[in-house]
Amino acid sequence: MRISTKGRYALRLMLDLATNSNGSPIRLKDVARRQDISEKYLEQIISVLNKAGYVRSIRGPQGGYMLQKAPREYTVGMILRLTEGSLAPVECVEAGGVCRMEESCATRILWKKLDDAISNVVDNVTLEDLMDWQPQRACDYVI
């Protein structure tokens, strides 16, 4: 399994919205600058997040985006599955996946263990956890 830039950037976008939330909408231009990601690419990603109800859009000159829920209510798995699809390492262990050799395939056991381990991590880490794991930002002013 390899996470694409779309999945990684979606996670960074959601984390940026969570970290910089102050009750006002956050402009995509500001996220793009802070995260060093193309604003055009972020527009594509935010559209997916908006349609899924993960963020809400506020129109107008003071508009932007805000998280729809609290950071603790979003798991990394939710965001990655929305943007990446299945996180299963091989097709036969995906939900609804079919394996004609299921009864005799020793490697399927390995793939299932790997899939379970991945899910256990991404489904138990929230945006709030990621916020806690971030290094403290330096102050923007000096006295």
C-alpha positions in Angstrom: 0.0 0.0 0.0 1.2 3.4 -0.9 -0.6 6.6 0.0 -0.8 9.0 -3.0 -0.1 12.8 -2.8 -3.9 13.3 -2.8 -4.3 11.3 0.4 -1.3 12.9 2.1 -2.4 16.4 1.1 -6.0 15.8 2.2 -4.6 14.8 5.6 -2.4 17.9 5.7 -5.3 20.1 4.6 -7.6 18.8 7.3 -4.9 19.1 9.9 -4.2 22.7 8.8 -8.0 23.5 9.1 -8.0 21.9 12.6 -4.8 23.6 13.8 -5.7 27.1 12.5 -9.3 27.1 13.5 -10.3 30.2 15.4 -14.1 30.3 14.6 -13.5 32.0 11.2 -13.4 30.4 7.8 -9.9 29.6 6.5 -9.0 30.5 3.0 -7.6 27.9 0.8 -4.9 30.4 -0.4 -3.6 30.5 3.2 -3.5 26.7 3.6 -1.7 26.5 0.2 0.9 29.0 1.4 1.4 27.3 4.9 1.5 23.8 3.5 3.4 24.6 0.3 0.8 22.9 -1.9 -0.7 24.2 -5.1 -4.0 26.0 -4.5 -5.4 24.4 -7.6 -4.6 20.9 -6.2 -6.2 21.8 -2.9 -9.3 23.0 -4.7 -9.7 19.5 -6.1 -9.2 17.9 -2.7 -11.5 20.3 -0.8 -14.2 19.5 -3.3 -14.1 15.8 -2.3 -14.0 16.7 1.4 -16.9 19.2 1.1 -19.1 16.7 -0.8 -18.5 14.1 1.9 -19.5 16.6 4.6 -16.1 16.7 6.2 -15.8 20.5 5.7 -18.2 23.3 5.1 -17.8 26.1 2.7 -18.5 29.7 3.6 -18.9 32.0 0.6 -18.1 35.7 0.3 -15.1 37.9 0.8 -14.5 36.6 4.3 -15.3 33.1 3.2 -13.3 29.9 3.3 -13.5 26.5 4.9 -14.1 25.0 8.3 -14.2 21.5 9.7 -17.8 20.3 10.0 -17.0 18.4 13.3 -14.4 18.5 16.1 -10.9 17.2 15.2 -11.4 14.2 17.6 -14.3 13.0 15.4 -12.1 12.5 12.2 -9.8 9.5 12.0 -6.9 9.3 9.6 -8.6 6.2 8.2 -11.8 8.2 7.3 -9.8 10.8 5.4 -7.5 8.4 3.6 -10.3 6.0 2.6 -12.3 9.0 1.2 -9.4 10.2 -0.9 -7.6 6.9 -1.6 -10.4 4.3 -1.6 -9.4 0.9 0.0 -6.3 0.8 2.1 -6.0 -3.0 1.7 -2.5 -4.1 0.6 -4.0 -6.6 -1.9 -7.5 -7.0 -3.5 -8.3 -10.4 -1.9 -8.5 -8.8 1.6 -10.6 -5.8 0.6 -14.2 -5.7 1.9 -16.1 -7.9 -0.5 -12.9 -9.1 -2.1 -13.0 -12.6 -3.5 -10.1 -15.1 -3.4 -10.5 -18.4 -5.3 -7.6 -19.8 -3.3 -8.8 -18.6 0.1 -8.7 -22.0 1.8 -5.2 -22.9 0.6 -3.4 -19.6 0.4 -0.9 -19.0 3.2 0.0 -15.5 1.9 -3.6 -14.4 2.3 -3.1 -14.8 6.1 -0.2 -12.4 5.9 -2.1 -9.9 3.8 -5.1 -10.0 6.2 -2.7 -9.4 9.2 -1.2 -6.5 7.4 -4.6 -5.1 6.5 -5.7 -5.4 10.1 -2.6 -3.7 11.4 -3.0 -0.8 8.9 -6.7 -0.4 9.9 -5.9 -0.5 13.6 -3.5 2.4 13.2 -5.4 4.7 10.8 -8.7 4.1 12.5 -7.4 4.9 16.0 -5.5 8.1 15.2 -7.6 11.3 15.0 -6.9 14.8 13.7 -6.7 15.8 17.4 -3.9 13.2 17.9 -2.1 14.7 15.0 -2.5 18.2 16.4 -1.0 16.9 19.7 1.9 15.4 17.8 2.8 18.6 15.9 5.9 20.5 17.1 4.9 23.7 18.8 4.8 26.6 16.4 7.2 29.4 17.0 5.7 32.7 18.1 5.2 35.2 15.3 6.4 38.1 17.5 9.3 39.0 19.7 9.2 41.2 22.7 
